[in-house]
Structure formats: C-alpha cells, structure tokens
Amino acid sequence: MNMAEARERFGREAATTRRFLERIPDQNLVWRPHPKSFTAGGLAGHLVECVGWAESVFGADELDFDPATYRPVEATSVSRLLEAFDAKVAAGRQAMATASDGDLSRLWRMMVRGKVHFERSKAAVFSDFTIDHVIHHRGQLSVYLRLLDVPVPGAYGPSADEGG
C-alpha cells in the first residue's frame, strides 16, 4: 500500500460507513441486541473513534492513552453523530494529506499511561486500527440495522434492500 492507496481506501470506507450511520433511527440509539452488546449509539460512537485513528497515526508518532480520562464518543442524536464523524474524517484526511509513502514504514507507538503497549509500522496500525476496525464494526452495525428492520445500505455492491 502507498499513501495514495491509503487515502483512497480511507475515503471509500468513510463514505460507506457514513451511509450506515445515517440509517440509524434516533429513537434506537439506546437499543442493543443483547445485554453484552454495545447500544446502537455506542457502536456508532465507536465507529467515529475508529476513523479518528487515521489522524492519530498520521498526525503523530505515538499516542499515550489513559483509560482513566478516556471518554467514549456518545451519540445523543444521529445528526450530532454525523457531525462528529465528518470532523474525524476531515482531520484524518488532513493528517494523511501531508504523509508520504515513507511515513507508512515509520514506527508508531501506542502507549498506556506512559508505558509502551506496542510499536508497529504506521501502515500496519492504520490498516488494523482504522480500516479493518471500521469494516468489522460496520458489519456489526449492518446486523443491528437488519434487526431493527431498517434497510441496510450496500457496502461493496447493492444490499438485499437495494435490489442486490
């Protein structure tokens, strides 16, 4: 993967994910399919966080995470959720705009309260924490939408609800 491909993939997956987020009914943000599952709003908020990893990876060489101060993105309405999503996507695009192909092989560190948790290439972290993470949770969101009887948008072609 080079930076042009990374930018294109980020844009494509973000646009697809936004279509899924748009479908969540406001009244179902607190719904969850099982007691151990995210609420629909919690899952959607986590998708906002996932696209936010692009800025974290390409905007710096490390992130020092403190669980004590972490506050998950809370979806109080779909319109606010989409605003937060769009802001994270824009920040990710901006951070990626100045990144070079050489930056993909640079090391990036995830720290927890100052202690190195792992160190991997930016390409690997971007792929795992942003792209793959978004795809995974968007798949979960598709099941939530189906269970709520909300038409599921297509991701890589039309869905059964779009004549696929």
N, C-alpha and C positions, 0 to 999 in steps of 0.2 A: 504494500500500500504506500502511495506517496501522498503528499499533502493535498493535492488536487482531488484525489480519490477520497480522502478523508473528509474534506469539505463537502464534496458532492454527497457522500453517504450520510453525513450528519444532516444536511439539508433535506434529503429524501426521507430519512427516518423521522425527523422532527415534523415534517409536513404530514406524514401518515399518522403519527401519534396525535397530532392536533385534531385530526378528523375524528379519532376515537374519543378524545376528551370532550369535544363539542357535543357528543351524543349523550353524555351522562345527564339525566334529569336532575335538576336542582333538588327536588324532593327526595332523591335517592342517594345523596351524598353520605348519609349516615347509615345506609343499608350495607349489610355484609352477608355473604352467603353461608358463613359458618362462624361460630364464636372465635375460632383461631385465625380467621382471615382478617385482612385489612377491611375497613369500611371502603365503599366506593370512593369517597373523598380522600381517604388516607392513601389508597392505591394511586389515585390521580396525583395527589401531592408528591408521592414518591417518584412518579414519572417526571415531575417538574425537577426534582432533585437530580434525577439521572441525567437529564440533558444539561444540568448545571455542571456536571463533571467535565464537560468539554472546556469550560473556562478555567476550572481548577487545574486541569492537565496542561493546557497550552498557555495559560497565563502565569504560571509559576513552576518551580521545580519540586515543590513539596507542599503538602497540606498537613497541618498539625490539628488533628481532630480532638476535641474534648467532649466526651459523652455528657459531662455534667452541664455544659452550656448549650448542647445541641437542642434545637427546636425544629421539629419536622414542619414542612410546609403544610399548612392547614387550608383545606378547601372550604371556604364558607359559602361560596357560590361558584357556579361554573364560569361566570364572566370574570370574576377575580382570579380564578384558577388559570384561565386562558391568558390573562394579563401577566401573571407570574411566569407562565410557560413561555410566552413570547419574549419577555425580558431575559429569561435564562438562555433562550435560543439566540437572541441578539448578542448577548455577552459572549456566548460560545463562538459565534461566527466572528466576532471582533477579535477574540483571542487567537482564533485559528487563521485569521487573515494575514497576520504577520509571521506565522510559523513557517519554517522551511522544511524541506524533506529531511535535512539533517537533524532537525529537532525531534523527529519521530524516534530516532535511536538514542536520544539523550535519556538519562535516567531520571525517574520521578519517584519521590519518596512519599509514602503515606506514614504519618506519624500519629501516635495516640499519646496525648499529653507529653510530648517531647521525646518519646521513645519510638524508634523506627519500627514500624509494623511490617513493612515490606518496601522493596525498592525494585522497580522494573522499568522497562523502556516506556516512553510516553505512548508509543504505538500500541503496546500491549495493554496499558491501563486504559487508553481511550477505547480500544476495542471491547475490553471486558466491562469496564465501569460505565461507559456511555452507550455504545451501540448495542452490545449483547444484552446489557441490563435493561435498556429501553424495550428491545424486542421481547424479552422474557415477560416483563410486567405488562406490556401492551397485550400480549397473548392472554394473560390473566384477565385484563380488562375486557377483552372480547367475550370471555365466558360470563363475566358479570353482566355485560350488556345483553347477552343471549338470555340469561336467567331473568333479567328484568323485562324481557320481551321488547327490547329496543333494537331496531335494525342495526346490524353490525356492518360497519364500512369495510370495504376491501383493503387489504394491505399490499399484496403483491399481484393483484388482479381483482376482479369483481368477487364479492362475497355472495353467499346464497341469497342474501337480502337484496343484492343488486343485480340479480339475474345470472349469477355465475354458476 
